Amino acid sequence: MRVTLIHNPAAGGAGSLSSSDLEAALILAGFNAQHRPTESVEDLPEALEDPGDLVVVAGGDGTIRAVASHLAERGVPMAVVPLGTANNIAAALGVRGNPREVVEGLAQPERRRFDLVEISGSWGRDFCLEAAGVGLFAATMSTYDPEAGKSPLRALTATIQTLASYQPCEVRVQLDGTTLEGPFLLVEAMNTPAMGPRVRLAPDADPGDGWLDVVLINPEQGVGFGAYLRGLLQEKLDELPNVTVERCRTLTLEWEGCPFHLDAELRSPPDGGRERVKLELKPGALEVWVPSAVAQPA
């Protein structure tokens, strides 16, 4: 079996194995593996022009998303070796453990379907694997500015600044055939249980069940930051009186002036004006191989 290896050496845990180590581990597992060096996402189209029978992605959520966007609906399966900081996608698949064990475990994989979210907005068309939405999380990302590089201190500062000044965003939400309107602190379409820095906003979300879990938080006096934090830590956020979780396959959002995020990327309405974004779930659009020896329940 011919395997293409895509490795991000800058990922959080990438220092544990080099590209050569990963390639050698795949060969020992019985694959005809070749590492395709990539300096940036611009190199991926050429690297994946002839991907072979399987693409193994060693990196974080951003690298996995970039590769998945090129493989979507092409019929080429993908396997992930989690090397990032959050590893939300790998966690949703139950892939944890030593990178070498993960690679070796691909000799006896479980084949699973992974839903992708196709997103259309004023900027064009994108794919999302984890989550997308407007509200507190997107506003915090905007203050943090992910393009400036990762920094726990900047992330904490951005969170505090956003919480201190954030005003709910007026959003028109269409979930399949149901319409909701009003101010929301947050509207998040979750494909995986966690997003961002391992924030488990929708612990029941399953990227292979053919549904989006949409978390909606209405502003309400008396529900403070402490209640939200306890709800997240105890995975009982949906028990708060102003939090609802809806399930749908198609979601349309209309709003004005607030930033929008898809996974770890930001999109802003043109000139701060009104934006309309459509999210459509593509059930099972991607086949993912999970090494059975290290796979655990998500």
PASEBA-1860 file (N, C-alpha, C; in nm, 3 decimals):
! residues 298
1> MRVTLIHN> 0.084/-0.120/0.000/0.000/0.000/0.000/0.087/0.125/0.000 ~ 0.057/0.217/-0.092/0.137/0.339/-0.106/0.082/0.449/-0.017 ~ 0.168/0.506/0.069/0.127/0.602/0.170/0.205/0.733/0.154 ~ 0.133/0.843/0.159/0.195/0.976/0.161/0.193/1.027/0.304 ~ 0.309/1.071/0.352/0.322/1.127/0.487/0.334/1.278/0.477 ~ 0.244/1.349/0.545/0.253/1.494/0.560/0.283/1.522/0.707 ~ 0.395/1.589/0.734/0.440/1.611/0.871/0.464/1.760/0.895 ~ 0.406/1.811/1.004/0.431/1.949/1.043/0.533/1.949/1.156
9> PAAGGAGS> 0.661/1.977/1.128/0.764/1.972/1.233/0.752/2.084/1.335 ~ 0.666/2.184/1.307/0.650/2.295/1.400/0.536/2.272/1.500 ~ 0.467/2.157/1.490/0.356/2.128/1.581/0.407/2.112/1.723 ~ 0.315/2.127/1.819/0.352/2.130/1.960/0.436/2.013/2.007 ~ 0.400/1.891/1.966/0.475/1.774/2.011/0.560/1.712/1.901 ~ 0.588/1.789/1.798/0.656/1.733/1.681/0.799/1.693/1.710 ~ 0.861/1.745/1.814/1.000/1.713/1.843/1.023/1.569/1.883 ~ 0.914/1.496/1.915/0.930/1.359/1.960/0.977/1.265/1.849
17> LSSSDLEA> 0.937/1.293/1.725/0.979/1.212/1.611/1.004/1.302/1.491 ~ 1.110/1.272/1.418/1.139/1.347/1.296/1.058/1.289/1.181 ~ 1.059/1.359/1.068/0.992/1.309/0.949/1.049/1.174/0.907 ~ 1.181/1.161/0.917/1.246/1.034/0.882/1.204/0.922/0.976 ~ 1.192/0.954/1.106/1.147/0.855/1.203/1.006/0.806/1.170 ~ 0.918/0.901/1.139/0.779/0.865/1.108/0.771/0.782/0.980 ~ 0.849/0.821/0.880/0.851/0.746/0.754/0.902/0.604/0.778 ~ 1.007/0.592/0.859/1.063/0.460/0.888/0.963/0.373/0.965
25> ALILAGFN> 0.889/0.434/1.059/0.789/0.360/1.136/0.678/0.309/1.045 ~ 0.639/0.388/0.947/0.537/0.345/0.852/0.588/0.229/0.766 ~ 0.712/0.236/0.726/0.771/0.128/0.646/0.776/-0.001/0.728 ~ 0.815/0.011/0.857/0.818/-0.106/0.945/0.678/-0.166/0.964 ~ 0.575/-0.081/0.955/0.438/-0.129/0.968/0.387/-0.194/0.840 ~ 0.470/-0.195/0.736/0.434/-0.265/0.614/0.387/-0.177/0.500 ~ 0.402/-0.043/0.514/0.357/0.049/0.411/0.472/0.092/0.320 ~ 0.438/0.118/0.195/0.532/0.182/0.103/0.515/0.332/0.121
33> AQHRPTES> 0.587/0.388/0.219/0.564/0.526/0.263/0.666/0.623/0.206 ~ 0.617/0.744/0.177/0.706/0.851/0.131/0.664/0.982/0.195 ~ 0.760/1.049/0.259/0.733/1.180/0.317/0.737/1.285/0.209 ~ 0.632/1.368/0.203/0.628/1.479/0.109/0.650/1.609/0.187 ~ 0.768/1.668/0.178/0.795/1.791/0.255/0.704/1.905/0.211 ~ 0.652/1.978/0.307/0.568/2.095/0.281/0.609/2.207/0.375 ~ 0.635/2.323/0.321/0.671/2.438/0.403/0.549/2.516/0.449 ~ 0.440/2.510/0.372/0.318/2.583/0.404/0.201/2.515/0.334
41> VEDLPEAL> 0.078/2.566/0.361/-0.041/2.507/0.299/-0.039/2.524/0.148 ~ 0.036/2.620/0.099/0.045/2.641/-0.046/0.113/2.524/-0.115 ~ 0.190/2.445/-0.040/0.259/2.331/-0.099/0.172/2.205/-0.105 ~ 0.058/2.206/-0.037/-0.023/2.085/-0.028/-0.082/2.038/-0.161 ~ -0.132/2.126/-0.248/-0.188/2.075/-0.374/-0.089/1.989/-0.452 ~ 0.036/2.032/-0.459/0.136/1.952/-0.531/0.169/1.824/-0.455 ~ 0.182/1.834/-0.322/0.217/1.717/-0.241/0.109/1.610/-0.246 ~ -0.017/1.653/-0.262/-0.129/1.560/-0.261/-0.189/1.536/-0.399
49> EDPGDLVV> -0.117/1.577/-0.501/-0.167/1.556/-0.637/-0.185/1.407/-0.666 ~ -0.089/1.325/-0.621/-0.097/1.180/-0.634/-0.072/1.121/-0.495 ~ -0.176/1.118/-0.408/-0.154/1.083/-0.268/-0.137/0.935/-0.239 ~ -0.161/0.850/-0.338/-0.150/0.707/-0.314/-0.277/0.651/-0.253 ~ -0.262/0.550/-0.166/-0.377/0.480/-0.110/-0.418/0.534/0.027 ~ -0.328/0.609/0.092/-0.356/0.659/0.226/-0.266/0.780/0.251 ~ -0.322/0.881/0.319/-0.242/0.997/0.360/-0.235/0.997/0.513 ~ -0.115/0.997/0.566/-0.093/1.003/0.711/-0.050/1.146/0.745
57> VAGGDGTI> -0.126/1.210/0.833/-0.100/1.348/0.871/-0.047/1.351/1.014 ~ 0.078/1.394/1.030/0.139/1.407/1.162/0.148/1.555/1.195 ~ 0.063/1.601/1.287/0.061/1.742/1.320/-0.058/1.775/1.408 ~ -0.091/1.903/1.416/-0.203/1.948/1.497/-0.330/1.962/1.416 ~ -0.431/2.020/1.479/-0.562/2.033/1.415/-0.557/2.116/1.288 ~ -0.474/2.221/1.285/-0.465/2.305/1.166/-0.411/2.230/1.047 ~ -0.307/2.149/1.069/-0.249/2.069/0.962/-0.349/1.965/0.912 ~ -0.418/1.900/1.005/-0.516/1.798/0.968/-0.627/1.860/0.884
65> RAVASHLA> -0.676/1.977/0.927/-0.783/2.044/0.851/-0.736/2.079/0.710 ~ -0.614/2.130/0.699/-0.563/2.170/0.567/-0.557/2.050/0.473 ~ -0.509/1.937/0.523/-0.501/1.817/0.440/-0.640/1.764/0.408 ~ -0.727/1.760/0.508/-0.863/1.708/0.486/-0.937/1.789/0.380 ~ -0.913/1.921/0.376/-0.978/2.005/0.276/-0.939/1.966/0.135 ~ -0.819/1.913/0.119/-0.774/1.870/-0.014/-0.819/1.728/-0.048 ~ -0.853/1.649/0.055/-0.892/1.510/0.032/-1.043/1.491/0.030 ~ -1.117/1.595/0.070/-1.262/1.582/0.084/-1.327/1.526/-0.041
73> ERGVPMAV> -1.398/1.417/-0.025/-1.478/1.354/-0.131/-1.393/1.304/-0.248 ~ -1.262/1.287/-0.226/-1.177/1.229/-0.331/-1.165/1.078/-0.318 ~ -1.212/1.024/-0.206/-1.206/0.879/-0.187/-1.074/0.829/-0.134 ~ -0.984/0.920/-0.096/-0.854/0.882/-0.040/-0.863/0.891/0.112 ~ -0.841/0.782/0.185/-0.851/0.788/0.330/-0.733/0.862/0.393 ~ -0.755/0.903/0.519/-0.655/0.978/0.594/-0.640/0.915/0.733 ~ -0.520/0.921/0.787/-0.495/0.882/0.926/-0.422/0.995/0.994 ~ -0.445/1.013/1.125/-0.384/1.124/1.196/-0.291/1.074/1.306
81> VPLGTANN> -0.178/1.142/1.318/-0.084/1.121/1.428/-0.080/1.251/1.505 ~ -0.145/1.259/1.622/-0.159/1.387/1.691/-0.028/1.438/1.749 ~ 0.015/1.556/1.701/0.138/1.618/1.749/0.116/1.762/1.791 ~ -0.009/1.809/1.789/-0.035/1.949/1.818/-0.054/1.978/1.966 ~ -0.106/2.097/1.993/-0.129/2.141/2.131/-0.264/2.094/2.181 ~ -0.370/2.113/2.102/-0.505/2.075/2.145/-0.543/1.935/2.099 ~ -0.517/1.903/1.973/-0.550/1.772/1.916/-0.699/1.736/1.933 ~ -0.787/1.832/1.903/-0.930/1.808/1.918/-0.982/1.703/1.821
89> IAAALGVR> -0.928/1.701/1.700/-0.976/1.606/1.600/-0.936/1.464/1.638 ~ -0.809/1.447/1.677/-0.763/1.315/1.719/-0.841/1.267/1.841 ~ -0.867/1.357/1.937/-0.942/1.319/2.057/-1.084/1.275/2.022 ~ -1.146/1.343/1.923/-1.281/1.304/1.881/-1.283/1.165/1.821 ~ -1.169/1.123/1.765/-1.158/0.990/1.706/-1.109/0.887/1.807 ~ -1.070/0.934/1.926/-1.018/0.843/2.028/-0.873/0.807/2.006 ~ -0.800/0.885/1.926/-0.658/0.856/1.899/-0.572/0.931/1.999 ~ -0.508/0.858/2.085/-0.419/0.916/2.185/-0.297/0.826/2.200
97> GNPREVVE> -0.192/0.881/2.259/-0.077/0.797/2.290/0.048/0.836/2.214 ~ 0.148/0.751/2.226/0.278/0.773/2.167/0.269/0.774/2.014 ~ 0.329/0.877/1.948/0.320/0.883/1.802/0.370/0.757/1.731 ~ 0.475/0.696/1.783/0.526/0.575/1.719/0.424/0.461/1.729 ~ 0.357/0.448/1.845/0.255/0.345/1.862/0.136/0.370/1.770 ~ 0.101/0.498/1.753/-0.009/0.532/1.663/0.024/0.488/1.521 ~ 0.147/0.519/1.476/0.189/0.481/1.341/0.190/0.330/1.326 ~ 0.246/0.260/1.422/0.253/0.113/1.413/0.113/0.052/1.414
105> GLAQPERR> 0.020/0.115/1.487/-0.116/0.063/1.496/-0.194/0.072/1.367 ~ -0.145/0.151/1.271/-0.215/0.164/1.143/-0.207/0.037/1.059 ~ -0.124/-0.056/1.100/-0.118/-0.184/1.030/-0.249/-0.261/1.047 ~ -0.323/-0.232/1.155/-0.453/-0.294/1.178/-0.553/-0.183/1.215 ~ -0.599/-0.111/1.117/-0.683/0.006/1.147/-0.832/-0.025/1.153 ~ -0.904/0.064/1.220/-1.049/0.071/1.209/-1.079/0.180/1.107 ~ -1.167/0.153/1.014/-1.203/0.253/0.913/-1.333/0.322/0.953 ~ -1.328/0.454/0.964/-1.443/0.531/1.009/-1.473/0.642/0.909
113> RFDLVEIS> -1.598/0.687/0.913/-1.639/0.802/0.832/-1.636/0.927/0.919 ~ -1.590/1.036/0.860/-1.579/1.164/0.931/-1.658/1.268/0.853 ~ -1.754/1.333/0.922/-1.834/1.437/0.857/-1.752/1.565/0.841 ~ -1.770/1.632/0.730/-1.709/1.763/0.708/-1.820/1.868/0.697 ~ -1.784/1.991/0.730/-1.880/2.101/0.721/-1.836/2.195/0.609 ~ -1.918/2.206/0.506/-1.891/2.299/0.397/-1.950/2.435/0.434 ~ -1.868/2.539/0.426/-1.910/2.673/0.468/-1.897/2.769/0.351 ~ -2.004/2.842/0.324/-2.004/2.941/0.217/-2.036/3.078/0.274
121> GSWGRDFC> -1.954/3.177/0.240/-1.975/3.314/0.285/-1.929/3.411/0.178 ~ -1.921/3.539/0.214/-1.881/3.640/0.118/-1.738/3.620/0.067 ~ -1.655/3.552/0.147/-1.515/3.529/0.110/-1.498/3.411/0.016 ~ -1.601/3.323/0.008/-1.591/3.205/-0.076/-1.634/3.080/-0.002 ~ -1.567/2.969/-0.030/-1.605/2.838/0.021/-1.492/2.778/0.102 ~ -1.527/2.717/0.216/-1.429/2.656/0.305/-1.483/2.524/0.357 ~ -1.392/2.445/0.418/-1.432/2.327/0.493/-1.393/2.346/0.638 ~ -1.475/2.294/0.726/-1.451/2.301/0.870/-1.459/2.159/0.926
129> LEAAGVGL> -1.370/2.126/1.021/-1.371/1.994/1.083/-1.420/1.997/1.227 ~ -1.388/2.106/1.300/-1.419/2.111/1.443/-1.545/2.192/1.471 ~ -1.537/2.323/1.451/-1.648/2.411/1.491/-1.641/2.541/1.414 ~ -1.756/2.608/1.407/-1.763/2.739/1.344/-1.876/2.817/1.408 ~ -1.859/2.952/1.418/-1.967/3.029/1.475/-1.930/3.173/1.503 ~ -2.025/3.242/1.564/-2.008/3.382/1.604/-2.030/3.392/1.754 ~ -1.981/3.501/1.812/-2.001/3.523/1.955/-1.871/3.532/2.031 ~ -1.876/3.490/2.157/-1.764/3.509/2.249/-1.634/3.447/2.199
137> FAATMSTY> -1.642/3.324/2.148/-1.519/3.256/2.107/-1.454/3.327/1.989 ~ -1.534/3.363/1.888/-1.480/3.433/1.771/-1.426/3.569/1.810 ~ -1.497/3.640/1.901/-1.451/3.771/1.946/-1.320/3.761/2.022 ~ -1.307/3.657/2.105/-1.181/3.635/2.177/-1.068/3.605/2.080 ~ -1.096/3.523/1.979/-0.996/3.494/1.877/-0.951/3.621/1.807 ~ -1.046/3.711/1.777/-1.015/3.836/1.709/-0.921/3.922/1.794 ~ -0.948/3.927/1.925/-0.860/4.003/2.015/-0.724/3.937/2.027 ~ -0.725/3.806/2.033/-0.600/3.729/2.048/-0.514/3.737/1.923
145> DPEAGKSP> -0.576/3.736/1.805/-0.507/3.740/1.676/-0.418/3.617/1.656 ~ -0.476/3.505/1.611/-0.398/3.382/1.592/-0.284/3.396/1.493 ~ -0.291/3.496/1.403/-0.183/3.515/1.306/-0.054/3.564/1.373 ~ -0.065/3.613/1.496/0.053/3.663/1.568/0.130/3.552/1.638 ~ 0.086/3.426/1.624/0.155/3.315/1.689/0.090/3.279/1.821 ~ 0.125/3.160/1.871/0.064/3.110/1.993/0.131/3.169/2.117 ~ 0.048/3.208/2.213/0.098/3.263/2.339/-0.008/3.244/2.446 ~ 0.017/3.160/2.549/-0.081/3.142/2.657/-0.113/3.272/2.728
153> LRALTATI> -0.013/3.359/2.745/-0.036/3.487/2.813/-0.128/3.576/2.731 ~ -0.104/3.587/2.600/-0.191/3.667/2.515/-0.332/3.609/2.511 ~ -0.342/3.476/2.514/-0.474/3.411/2.513/-0.552/3.446/2.639 ~ -0.484/3.442/2.755/-0.551/3.477/2.880/-0.593/3.623/2.881 ~ -0.503/3.711/2.833/-0.534/3.853/2.828/-0.652/3.881/2.735 ~ -0.651/3.816/2.619/-0.761/3.834/2.523/-0.894/3.787/2.581 ~ -0.893/3.676/2.655/-1.014/3.625/2.715/-1.070/3.723/2.818 ~ -0.983/3.775/2.904/-1.026/3.870/3.007/-1.081/3.997/2.944
161> QTLASYQP> -1.010/4.050/2.842/-1.055/4.172/2.775/-1.190/4.151/2.708 ~ -1.209/4.037/2.644/-1.335/4.012/2.573/-1.450/3.997/2.671 ~ -1.429/3.922/2.778/-1.535/3.901/2.876/-1.577/4.033/2.942 ~ -1.480/4.124/2.957/-1.509/4.250/3.025/-1.591/4.347/2.940 ~ -1.583/4.332/2.807/-1.645/4.433/2.721/-1.742/4.378/2.618 ~ -1.761/4.246/2.613/-1.838/4.188/2.502/-1.986/4.221/2.511 ~ -2.043/4.258/2.396/-2.186/4.282/2.382/-2.247/4.174/2.294 ~ -2.361/4.116/2.333/-2.422/4.011/2.253/-2.445/4.054/2.109
169> CEVRVQLD> -2.435/3.958/2.019/-2.449/3.984/1.877/-2.590/3.945/1.830 ~ -2.654/4.033/1.756/-2.786/4.002/1.699/-2.766/3.907/1.581 ~ -2.823/3.788/1.592/-2.802/3.685/1.491/-2.937/3.624/1.451 ~ -2.952/3.604/1.321/-3.066/3.528/1.270/-3.016/3.388/1.238 ~ -3.074/3.290/1.304/-3.026/3.152/1.295/-3.133/3.066/1.230 ~ -3.095/2.994/1.125/-3.185/2.899/1.061/-3.126/2.760/1.073 ~ -3.193/2.674/1.148/-3.150/2.536/1.168/-3.243/2.445/1.091 ~ -3.195/2.393/0.977/-3.281/2.321/0.885/-3.404/2.408/0.856
177> GTTLEGPF> -3.521/2.377/0.907/-3.637/2.458/0.875/-3.683/2.550/0.987 ~ -3.606/2.560/1.094/-3.646/2.640/1.210/-3.564/2.769/1.216 ~ -3.632/2.882/1.242/-3.565/3.012/1.248/-3.571/3.067/1.391 ~ -3.456/3.114/1.439/-3.444/3.179/1.568/-3.378/3.314/1.547 ~ -3.423/3.415/1.620/-3.362/3.548/1.609/-3.344/3.609/1.747 ~ -3.239/3.688/1.762/-3.221/3.758/1.889/-3.075/3.779/1.920 ~ -3.048/3.841/2.034/-2.909/3.858/2.076/-2.856/3.726/2.134 ~ -2.735/3.691/2.095/-2.672/3.569/2.146/-2.532/3.602/2.197
185> LLVEAMNT> -2.496/3.541/2.308/-2.357/3.549/2.353/-2.270/3.460/2.266 ~ -2.329/3.354/2.216/-2.251/3.258/2.137/-2.344/3.170/2.056 ~ -2.306/3.146/1.931/-2.370/3.046/1.845/-2.257/2.965/1.783 ~ -2.247/2.839/1.821/-2.138/2.754/1.773/-2.193/2.625/1.714 ~ -2.155/2.597/1.589/-2.187/2.471/1.525/-2.071/2.376/1.550 ~ -2.095/2.271/1.628/-1.989/2.180/1.671/-1.997/2.048/1.594 ~ -1.886/2.011/1.532/-1.874/1.881/1.467/-1.796/1.784/1.555 ~ -1.707/1.838/1.640/-1.633/1.761/1.738/-1.670/1.809/1.877
193> PAMGPRVR> -1.646/1.729/1.981/-1.685/1.772/2.116/-1.615/1.898/2.162 ~ -1.488/1.917/2.122/-1.409/2.031/2.170/-1.361/2.116/2.053 ~ -1.329/2.241/2.085/-1.272/2.333/1.987/-1.166/2.417/2.056 ~ -1.087/2.487/1.977/-0.988/2.578/2.034/-0.896/2.507/2.131 ~ -0.868/2.569/2.247/-0.778/2.509/2.346/-0.850/2.402/2.429 ~ -0.903/2.301/2.361/-0.971/2.188/2.423/-1.095/2.229/2.503 ~ -1.168/2.325/2.453/-1.293/2.367/2.517/-1.403/2.270/2.474 ~ -1.446/2.185/2.567/-1.548/2.083/2.536/-1.686/2.146/2.546
201> LAPDADPG> -1.720/2.220/2.444/-1.847/2.293/2.443/-1.965/2.200/2.417 ~ -1.942/2.092/2.343/-2.049/1.998/2.307/-1.999/1.856/2.325 ~ -1.993/1.808/2.450/-1.933/1.676/2.476/-2.002/1.560/2.406 ~ -2.127/1.579/2.363/-2.199/1.471/2.294/-2.183/1.475/2.142 ~ -2.113/1.576/2.090/-2.094/1.585/1.945/-2.010/1.469/1.894 ~ -2.046/1.418/1.778/-1.978/1.303/1.718/-1.956/1.335/1.570 ~ -1.829/1.343/1.525/-1.804/1.379/1.385/-1.840/1.271/1.285 ~ -1.899/1.161/1.332/-1.940/1.056/1.239/-2.087/1.024/1.244
209> DGWLDVVL> -2.167/1.109/1.313/-2.309/1.075/1.331/-2.402/1.143/1.232 ~ -2.348/1.228/1.144/-2.432/1.292/1.044/-2.511/1.411/1.094 ~ -2.470/1.469/1.210/-2.540/1.584/1.266/-2.441/1.687/1.316 ~ -2.483/1.814/1.310/-2.414/1.922/1.379/-2.482/1.946/1.513 ~ -2.403/1.967/1.616/-2.457/2.007/1.746/-2.437/2.158/1.759 ~ -2.547/2.233/1.759/-2.540/2.379/1.760/-2.568/2.429/1.902 ~ -2.467/2.493/1.961/-2.479/2.546/2.097/-2.516/2.693/2.089 ~ -2.626/2.729/2.155/-2.674/2.868/2.156/-2.681/2.917/2.300
217> INPEQGVG> -2.617/3.031/2.327/-2.620/3.089/2.461/-2.682/3.227/2.453 ~ -2.796/3.242/2.519/-2.864/3.371/2.526/-2.812/3.451/2.645 ~ -2.807/3.584/2.632/-2.767/3.664/2.748/-2.874/3.659/2.855 ~ -2.833/3.637/2.977/-2.928/3.632/3.088/-2.861/3.681/3.214 ~ -2.928/3.773/3.284/-2.876/3.822/3.411/-2.874/3.707/3.512 ~ -2.770/3.704/3.592/-2.761/3.603/3.697/-2.680/3.482/3.659 ~ -2.649/3.466/3.531/-2.561/3.357/3.488/-2.424/3.418/3.459 ~ -2.331/3.397/3.548/-2.200/3.461/3.536/-2.093/3.367/3.485
225> FGAYLRGL> -1.972/3.421/3.477/-1.859/3.346/3.423/-1.836/3.216/3.500 ~ -1.850/3.222/3.634/-1.828/3.103/3.715/-1.921/2.989/3.678 ~ -2.048/3.022/3.648/-2.144/2.918/3.609/-2.105/2.853/3.477 ~ -2.060/2.935/3.382/-2.017/2.880/3.254/-1.894/2.790/3.273 ~ -1.799/2.835/3.354/-1.677/2.757/3.376/-1.710/2.623/3.441 ~ -1.797/2.625/3.543/-1.836/2.499/3.607/-1.909/2.408/3.509 ~ -1.994/2.469/3.426/-2.066/2.389/3.328/-1.973/2.321/3.229 ~ -1.869/2.393/3.186/-1.772/2.334/3.093/-1.691/2.224/3.160
233> LQEKLDEL> -1.643/2.251/3.280/-1.559/2.153/3.350/-1.636/2.026/3.383 ~ -1.765/2.041/3.418/-1.847/1.926/3.453/-1.921/1.867/3.333 ~ -1.901/1.927/3.215/-1.969/1.886/3.092/-2.120/1.888/3.111 ~ -2.167/1.995/3.176/-2.310/2.015/3.200/-2.353/2.156/3.158 ~ -2.283/2.213/3.059/-2.315/2.347/3.015/-2.460/2.359/2.971 ~ -2.511/2.255/2.905/-2.647/2.261/2.851/-2.754/2.261/2.959 ~ -2.715/2.240/3.084/-2.811/2.244/3.194/-2.836/2.386/3.244 ~ -2.755/2.484/3.199/-2.780/2.622/3.237/-2.908/2.672/3.170
241> PNVTVERC> -2.983/2.762/3.235/-3.114/2.802/3.182/-3.108/2.877/3.050 ~ -2.994/2.936/3.018/-2.985/3.015/2.895/-2.905/2.947/2.785 ~ -2.881/2.817/2.801/-2.804/2.741/2.701/-2.892/2.633/2.640 ~ -2.896/2.629/2.509/-2.968/2.522/2.439/-2.875/2.459/2.336 ~ -2.899/2.334/2.306/-2.823/2.262/2.203/-2.922/2.203/2.103 ~ -2.909/2.244/1.979/-2.996/2.194/1.873/-2.912/2.111/1.775 ~ -2.978/2.021/1.705/-2.908/1.939/1.606/-2.966/1.967/1.468 ~ -2.877/1.977/1.370/-2.923/2.004/1.235/-2.818/1.957/1.136
249> RTLTLEWE> -2.854/1.961/1.009/-2.759/1.928/0.902/-2.723/2.052/0.819 ~ -2.812/2.149/0.819/-2.787/2.274/0.748/-2.813/2.391/0.842 ~ -2.720/2.484/0.847/-2.732/2.598/0.937/-2.698/2.724/0.858 ~ -2.784/2.826/0.871/-2.757/2.955/0.809/-2.754/3.062/0.918 ~ -2.650/3.145/0.915/-2.635/3.253/1.013/-2.632/3.386/0.940 ~ -2.706/3.483/0.991/-2.702/3.620/0.939/-2.680/3.714/1.056 ~ -2.582/3.804/1.042/-2.550/3.897/1.149/-2.475/4.016/1.091 ~ -2.443/4.110/1.176/-2.373/4.230/1.131/-2.264/4.268/1.230
257> GCPFHLDA> -2.144/4.291/1.176/-2.037/4.352/1.254/-1.951/4.261/1.338 ~ -1.994/4.139/1.368/-1.917/4.050/1.457/-1.828/3.957/1.375 ~ -1.710/3.923/1.428/-1.624/3.827/1.357/-1.683/3.687/1.359 ~ -1.643/3.607/1.263/-1.687/3.468/1.249/-1.563/3.381/1.244 ~ -1.568/3.267/1.308/-1.452/3.177/1.301/-1.494/3.043/1.243 ~ -1.402/2.979/1.173/-1.417/2.840/1.133/-1.289/2.771/1.174 ~ -1.304/2.673/1.262/-1.189/2.613/1.329/-1.102/2.725/1.388 ~ -0.974/2.730/1.355/-0.885/2.831/1.415/-0.861/2.951/1.325
265> ELRSPPDG> -0.949/2.971/1.226/-0.934/3.083/1.135/-1.050/3.181/1.151 ~ -1.021/3.308/1.127/-1.122/3.413/1.139/-1.167/3.462/1.003 ~ -1.294/3.496/0.993/-1.348/3.562/0.876/-1.432/3.680/0.926 ~ -1.417/3.796/0.866/-1.492/3.913/0.907/-1.583/3.959/0.794 ~ -1.703/4.008/0.828/-1.792/4.063/0.724/-1.724/4.177/0.651 ~ -1.750/4.195/0.522/-1.687/4.303/0.447/-1.722/4.439/0.504 ~ -1.618/4.516/0.539/-1.635/4.652/0.593/-1.722/4.653/0.718 ~ -1.720/4.543/0.793/-1.800/4.537/0.913/-1.949/4.530/0.887
273> GRERVKLE> -1.988/4.501/0.764/-2.130/4.501/0.727/-2.200/4.370/0.759 ~ -2.313/4.349/0.693/-2.393/4.230/0.720/-2.336/4.110/0.646 ~ -2.335/3.996/0.714/-2.281/3.874/0.656/-2.386/3.764/0.664 ~ -2.387/3.678/0.563/-2.473/3.560/0.562/-2.385/3.440/0.530 ~ -2.386/3.344/0.620/-2.300/3.226/0.605/-2.386/3.101/0.611 ~ -2.362/3.010/0.519/-2.434/2.883/0.517/-2.338/2.770/0.551 ~ -2.377/2.687/0.647/-2.300/2.570/0.685/-2.381/2.446/0.649 ~ -2.322/2.360/0.571/-2.391/2.239/0.527/-2.305/2.117/0.559
281> LKPGALEV> -2.361/2.026/0.637/-2.288/1.907/0.676/-2.278/1.810/0.558 ~ -2.158/1.757/0.539/-2.133/1.654/0.437/-2.105/1.523/0.510 ~ -2.210/1.446/0.538/-2.192/1.324/0.617/-2.095/1.226/0.553 ~ -1.999/1.180/0.632/-1.906/1.078/0.586/-1.822/1.118/0.468 ~ -1.796/1.248/0.451/-1.722/1.295/0.333/-1.576/1.251/0.334 ~ -1.526/1.212/0.450/-1.386/1.173/0.463/-1.377/1.039/0.533 ~ -1.293/0.951/0.481/-1.265/0.824/0.549/-1.138/0.840/0.632 ~ -1.147/0.804/0.759/-1.032/0.816/0.849/-0.997/0.679/0.904
289> WVPSAVAQ> -0.868/0.646/0.902/-0.820/0.522/0.960/-0.773/0.550/1.102 ~ -0.824/0.471/1.194/-0.789/0.485/1.336/-0.718/0.357/1.379 ~ -0.597/0.368/1.434/-0.527/0.249/1.479/-0.598/0.185/1.598 ~ -0.648/0.064/1.581/-0.730/0.001/1.684/-0.653/-0.021/1.814 ~ -0.523/-0.038/1.807/-0.445/-0.067/1.927/-0.441/0.051/2.023 ~ -0.457/0.176/1.971/-0.447/0.294/2.058/-0.577/0.374/2.062 ~ -0.678/0.332/1.985/-0.803/0.405/1.983/-0.878/0.387/2.114 ~ -0.932/0.495/2.166/-1.010/0.494/2.288/-1.140/0.567/2.262
297> PA> -1.243/0.543/2.345/-1.367/0.619/2.328/-1.339/0.769/2.337 ~ -1.405/0.850/2.252/-1.381/0.994/2.251/-1.432/1.057/2.379
END
